[in-house]
Amino acid sequence: MRLALAQIKPVAGDIDNNLASHLKCVEKAHLYQCDAIFFPELSLTGYEPELAHELGMHFDDVRLNPFQEKSDSYNMVLGVGVPTIKGDNRLISMVVFQPNKDRTIYSKQLLHADELPFFIPGDDQQYVTVQGVKIALAICYESVQMAHFTNAMQKSFDIYLASVAKPQRAITNAHNHYKQLAIEFNIPVLMVNSVGPSDNFIACGNSAVWSKNGDTFEIQNSDQEALLLYNHMSLTTSIH
């Protein structure tokens, strides 16, 4: 199973432009024969809590249809960051597209205090299986809370994947946490971060993979877009 982490630079609030850049990443991942690609937190709109109400999208929004079309055509799983609508509220979600299946959704369960004025939490842990490999999904703040990992562990999984939007001041602690998870629980941990302006900070990239023994493979550039490829069977990684 080969998986791509798409370290991208979303344009705040510009869904059309971001959609186009997402699809370019999907095309590139297809060229590298990837089975799945995952994007950062709120990748389709940028991490912009104050804009979330107007940018929120329904789960079945037709603007998301191109992702399903690519999933079907390329036999690829896609995980895209979207602020989704629930009544009058918004959730920080990853919409997952699987070949010839209905789209599914995972919404961030543990919110940072700064997010509470703009979002409500999700209420159910979700997993996605790619080529027989079961992936537990996590979104940013909750991925560095042990309670989230412990809850996900109630069902066995093969990879812990964190989709985030983090600045430099937060990334070092996050990296240390993910490395310890990998070592203590003998499970690969993957993190995909965005780059560029986000809310009131600059997202710093440094997307990375930690092997079961804690070895780290990281995108060193903090301001450049890139794909980090992870091969689960051979435990190898590469950057493109």
C-alpha positions as CSV (number, residue, x, y, z in Angstrom):
1,M,0.0,0.0,0.0
2,R,1.5,3.3,-1.1
3,L,0.1,6.5,0.5
4,A,0.7,10.2,-0.3
5,L,0.7,13.0,2.2
6,A,-0.1,16.3,0.3
7,Q,1.7,19.2,1.9
8,I,-0.1,22.1,0.2
9,K,-0.6,25.8,0.5
10,P,-4.3,26.6,0.6
11,V,-5.6,30.0,-0.4
12,A,-7.9,31.3,2.3
13,G,-11.5,31.0,1.4
14,D,-10.8,30.2,-2.3
15,I,-12.5,26.9,-2.8
16,D,-12.2,26.9,-6.6
17,N,-8.5,27.5,-6.6
18,N,-7.9,25.0,-3.8
19,L,-10.0,22.4,-5.5
20,A,-7.8,22.7,-8.6
21,S,-4.6,22.4,-6.6
22,H,-6.0,19.3,-4.8
23,L,-6.8,17.6,-8.1
24,K,-3.3,18.3,-9.3
25,C,-1.9,16.5,-6.3
26,V,-4.3,13.6,-6.9
27,E,-3.0,13.4,-10.5
28,K,0.6,13.4,-9.3
29,A,-0.1,10.7,-6.7
30,H,-1.7,8.6,-9.4
31,L,1.4,8.9,-11.5
32,Y,3.3,7.5,-8.5
33,Q,0.8,4.7,-8.3
34,C,-0.5,5.7,-4.9
35,D,-3.5,3.9,-3.3
36,A,-4.5,6.9,-1.2
37,I,-3.8,10.5,-0.7
38,F,-4.6,12.6,2.4
39,F,-4.6,16.4,2.8
40,P,-4.1,18.8,5.7
41,E,-6.8,20.1,8.1
42,L,-9.5,22.2,6.3
43,S,-7.4,22.0,3.2
44,L,-10.1,22.9,0.8
45,T,-10.9,26.3,2.4
46,G,-7.7,26.9,4.4
47,Y,-7.7,26.8,8.2
48,E,-9.8,29.9,8.7
49,P,-12.2,29.5,11.7
50,E,-13.7,33.0,11.4
51,L,-14.7,32.2,7.8
52,A,-16.0,28.7,8.6
53,H,-19.7,29.6,8.8
54,E,-19.8,31.1,5.2
55,L,-17.4,28.4,3.8
56,G,-19.2,25.4,5.3
57,M,-20.2,22.7,2.9
58,H,-22.9,20.0,3.0
59,F,-21.6,16.5,3.0
60,D,-23.2,16.0,-0.5
61,D,-22.1,19.3,-2.0
62,V,-21.7,18.8,-5.8
63,R,-18.4,20.8,-5.7
64,L,-16.9,17.7,-4.0
65,N,-18.0,15.4,-6.9
66,P,-14.7,15.7,-8.8
67,F,-13.0,13.9,-5.9
68,Q,-15.3,11.0,-6.1
69,E,-14.8,10.9,-9.9
70,K,-11.0,10.7,-9.4
71,S,-11.4,8.1,-6.7
72,D,-13.4,5.9,-9.0
73,S,-11.2,6.4,-12.0
74,Y,-7.9,5.9,-10.2
75,N,-9.0,3.3,-7.7
76,M,-7.6,5.7,-5.0
77,V,-8.8,6.8,-1.5
78,L,-8.9,10.6,-1.0
79,G,-9.1,12.3,2.4
80,V,-9.9,16.1,2.0
81,G,-10.2,18.7,4.8
82,V,-13.6,20.4,4.7
83,P,-15.7,22.6,7.2
84,T,-19.0,20.7,7.1
85,I,-22.5,21.8,8.0
86,K,-24.6,20.3,10.8
87,G,-27.8,22.4,11.2
88,D,-26.6,25.9,12.1
89,N,-23.2,24.6,13.2
90,R,-19.9,23.8,11.5
91,L,-17.5,20.9,12.1
92,I,-13.8,20.4,11.2
93,S,-14.1,17.4,9.0
94,M,-12.2,15.1,6.6
95,V,-14.4,13.9,3.8
96,V,-13.2,10.5,2.6
97,F,-13.8,9.3,-1.0
98,Q,-13.4,5.6,-1.7
99,P,-13.6,3.9,-5.2
100,N,-17.2,3.2,-6.1
101,K,-18.5,3.7,-2.6
102,D,-20.5,6.4,-0.8
103,R,-18.4,9.2,0.6
104,T,-17.8,9.1,4.4
105,I,-16.9,11.7,6.9
106,Y,-14.8,12.0,10.0
107,S,-15.2,15.1,12.2
108,K,-12.7,16.3,14.8
109,Q,-13.9,15.2,18.2
110,L,-11.5,17.1,20.5
111,L,-11.5,20.9,19.8
112,H,-8.9,23.4,21.0
113,A,-10.5,26.2,23.1
114,D,-9.8,28.7,20.3
115,E,-12.1,26.6,18.0
116,L,-15.1,26.4,20.3
117,P,-16.6,29.7,19.2
118,F,-16.7,28.5,15.6
119,F,-17.1,24.7,15.6
120,I,-18.8,21.9,17.4
121,P,-17.1,18.5,18.0
122,G,-17.7,15.3,16.1
123,D,-18.9,12.3,18.1
124,D,-17.5,9.2,16.5
125,Q,-14.1,7.8,15.6
126,Q,-13.7,6.8,12.0
127,Y,-11.2,4.6,10.2
128,V,-10.5,4.0,6.5
129,T,-9.1,0.8,5.1
130,V,-6.7,1.0,2.1
131,Q,-5.5,-2.2,0.5
132,G,-6.2,-4.1,3.7
133,V,-4.4,-1.5,5.9
134,K,-6.6,0.1,8.5
135,I,-6.0,3.8,9.2
136,A,-7.2,5.7,12.3
137,L,-8.0,9.3,11.5
138,A,-7.1,12.3,13.7
139,I,-7.3,16.0,13.1
140,C,-4.7,18.4,14.5
141,Y,-5.2,19.3,18.2
142,E,-6.8,16.0,19.1
143,S,-3.9,14.1,17.6
144,V,-1.6,15.3,20.4
145,Q,-4.1,14.4,23.1
146,M,-3.5,10.9,24.5
147,A,-7.3,10.5,25.0
148,H,-7.9,10.5,21.3
149,F,-5.3,7.8,20.6
150,T,-6.6,5.7,23.5
151,N,-10.1,5.9,22.2
152,A,-9.1,4.9,18.7
153,M,-7.2,2.0,20.1
154,Q,-10.5,0.4,21.2
155,K,-10.5,-1.0,17.7
156,S,-7.3,-2.3,16.3
157,F,-5.6,-0.3,13.4
158,D,-2.4,-0.3,11.5
159,I,-1.6,3.4,11.0
160,Y,-2.4,6.6,13.0
161,L,-2.8,9.5,10.6
162,A,-2.9,13.1,11.7
163,S,-4.2,15.8,9.3
164,V,-3.1,19.2,10.8
165,A,-2.6,22.9,10.3
166,K,0.2,23.8,12.7
167,P,2.7,26.7,13.1
168,Q,6.4,26.3,13.9
169,R,5.8,26.9,17.7
170,A,3.6,23.8,17.9
171,I,5.3,21.4,15.5
172,T,8.3,20.4,17.7
173,N,6.1,19.1,20.5
174,A,3.8,17.4,18.0
175,H,6.7,15.6,16.4
176,N,7.9,14.4,19.8
177,H,4.5,13.2,20.7
178,Y,4.0,11.3,17.4
179,K,7.5,9.7,17.7
180,Q,6.6,8.4,21.2
181,L,3.3,7.0,20.0
182,A,5.1,5.1,17.3
183,I,7.7,3.7,19.6
184,E,5.4,2.9,22.6
185,F,2.6,1.3,20.5
186,N,4.7,-0.1,17.7
187,I,2.6,1.5,15.0
188,P,3.5,3.9,12.2
189,V,2.3,7.5,12.7
190,L,1.8,9.9,9.7
191,M,1.3,13.6,9.8
192,V,0.4,16.0,7.0
193,N,0.6,19.7,7.6
194,S,-0.1,22.7,5.3
195,V,2.2,25.6,4.5
196,G,1.5,29.3,4.3
197,P,-0.9,31.8,6.0
198,S,-3.6,30.2,8.2
199,D,-5.9,32.2,10.5
200,N,-3.4,34.1,12.7
201,F,-0.3,32.0,12.1
202,I,1.9,30.6,9.4
203,A,1.6,26.8,8.8
204,C,5.1,25.4,8.7
205,G,4.8,22.1,6.8
206,N,7.4,19.6,8.1
207,S,5.0,16.7,7.2
208,A,6.5,13.5,8.4
209,V,6.3,9.7,8.9
210,W,7.5,7.9,12.0
211,S,8.2,4.2,11.7
212,K,7.3,1.6,14.4
213,N,10.7,2.1,16.0
214,G,10.5,5.9,15.8
215,D,12.7,6.5,12.8
216,T,11.6,9.8,11.2
217,F,11.3,10.8,7.6
218,E,10.3,14.5,7.2
219,I,9.8,17.1,4.5
220,Q,12.4,19.6,5.7
221,N,11.1,22.6,3.8
222,S,8.6,24.6,5.9
223,D,7.3,26.8,3.1
224,Q,7.1,24.6,0.0
225,E,4.4,22.3,-1.3
226,A,5.4,18.6,-1.7
227,L,4.1,15.1,-1.7
228,L,5.5,12.7,0.9
229,L,5.1,9.1,-0.2
230,Y,4.9,6.2,2.2
231,N,5.1,2.6,1.3
232,H,3.6,0.5,4.1
233,M,4.8,-2.8,2.9
234,S,8.5,-1.9,2.5
235,L,8.4,0.9,5.2
236,T,10.0,3.3,2.8
237,T,9.3,7.0,2.1
238,S,10.2,9.6,-0.5
239,I,9.5,13.2,-1.3
240,H,8.3,14.6,-4.7
